[in-house]
Amino acid sequence: KEKETADEYIERFVHDHYHPHLCEISVVTSDLTEQNAIFALGAYRISSREMWVNLAEAEKNISRKIDTINEKMPRQKLDIRDDV
């Protein structure tokens, strides 16, 4: 909305959409005041640094899974005899 800060929007969004049994909302912010406000409304808060650590760890896990899949897959799709 016009003349609304991002923090106000986030707080309103969490207030309007959070339900303890139906959804989980996480807000990424390093602003301690905003973290406290979000936590008071029931949402999870994640610092920016923690988000980057989580993303880096997820990227490593995905890369490991892709490597495992690639190792198990045959390198060629042609049915070539071993003596060729």
Secondary structure as UniProt FT lines:
FT   TURN            2..3
FT   HELIX           6..17
FT   TURN            20..22
FT   STRAND          26..28
FT   HELIX           32..41
FT   STRAND          44..46
FT   HELIX           48..72
FT   TURN            82..83
//
